[in-house]
Amino acid sequence: MKKGTPEDPKGLIAEAYRIDGITDAECRSIFLDWALSLPGDAEARPLIEVLLARHREEGHPMTAVLREGMARGGAPRRRGGASGRRN
């Protein structure tokens, strides 16, 4: 099993760039999986910056998703316990 990098430990983002015909929705799903797999103390924004610098493919849906992640202030955070069950 191939290991990723500190910015992409599971290699999810890199793999998204290798999938021919990947859709925006699939990229958003991969991004969410990536974000939820980050350690709790990790800052998503600097990691996204590194990933954007590494994968400079204009017009690729994952590039757009990463840029959207930067514009929205980073990645979503998982909320567990009672705070995660409140509506």
C-alpha positions as CSV (number, residue, x, y, z in Angstrom):
1,M,0.0,0.0,0.0
2,K,1.4,3.3,-1.1
3,K,1.7,6.0,1.6
4,G,0.8,9.6,0.9
5,T,2.5,12.8,2.0
6,P,2.0,14.9,5.2
7,E,-0.5,17.0,3.3
8,D,-2.3,14.0,1.8
9,P,-1.7,11.1,4.1
10,K,-4.0,8.7,2.4
11,G,-3.1,9.9,-1.1
12,L,-6.8,10.8,-1.8
13,I,-6.2,14.2,-3.5
14,A,-3.3,12.8,-5.6
15,E,-5.5,9.9,-6.7
16,A,-8.3,12.2,-7.7
17,Y,-6.0,13.9,-10.2
18,R,-5.3,10.5,-11.8
19,I,-8.9,9.5,-12.3
20,D,-10.0,10.2,-15.9
21,G,-13.4,11.9,-16.2
22,I,-13.8,12.5,-12.5
23,T,-16.8,14.8,-11.7
24,D,-17.2,17.8,-9.4
25,A,-19.4,15.8,-7.0
26,E,-16.8,13.0,-6.8
27,C,-14.1,15.6,-6.1
28,R,-16.2,17.2,-3.3
29,S,-16.7,13.7,-1.8
30,I,-13.0,13.0,-1.9
31,F,-12.2,16.4,-0.4
32,L,-14.6,15.8,2.5
33,D,-13.0,12.4,3.1
34,W,-9.6,14.1,3.1
35,A,-10.8,16.8,5.4
36,L,-12.4,14.5,7.9
37,S,-9.2,12.3,8.0
38,L,-7.0,15.2,9.1
39,P,-5.8,15.1,12.7
40,G,-7.9,17.3,15.0
41,D,-5.1,19.9,15.5
42,A,-4.3,20.2,11.8
43,E,-4.9,23.5,10.0
44,A,-6.5,22.7,6.6
45,R,-5.7,25.9,4.9
46,P,-1.9,25.6,4.7
47,L,-2.3,22.0,3.6
48,I,-4.6,23.0,0.8
49,E,-2.1,25.6,-0.3
50,V,0.6,23.0,-0.6
51,L,-1.8,20.7,-2.5
52,L,-2.7,23.5,-4.9
53,A,1.0,24.3,-5.5
54,R,1.7,20.6,-6.2
55,H,-1.3,19.9,-8.5
56,R,-1.3,22.8,-10.9
57,E,-3.9,21.4,-13.3
58,E,-6.1,24.2,-14.4
59,G,-9.6,23.1,-15.4
60,H,-9.5,20.0,-13.2
61,P,-12.5,19.6,-10.9
62,M,-10.3,18.9,-7.9
63,T,-8.4,22.2,-8.4
64,A,-11.7,24.0,-8.3
65,V,-12.8,22.1,-5.1
66,L,-9.4,22.9,-3.4
67,R,-9.8,26.6,-4.3
68,E,-13.3,26.5,-2.9
69,G,-12.0,25.0,0.3
70,M,-9.5,27.9,0.5
71,A,-12.2,30.5,-0.1
72,R,-14.4,29.0,2.6
73,G,-11.7,29.1,5.2
74,G,-10.6,25.5,5.1
75,A,-12.0,22.1,5.6
76,P,-15.1,21.1,7.5
77,R,-14.6,19.7,11.0
78,R,-16.3,16.6,12.4
79,R,-18.3,17.1,15.5
80,G,-18.8,14.2,17.8
81,G,-20.6,13.5,21.0
82,A,-23.7,15.4,22.1
83,S,-22.7,18.5,20.0
84,G,-22.7,16.4,16.9
85,R,-26.3,15.2,17.5
86,R,-27.9,18.6,18.2
87,N,-30.0,20.0,15.4
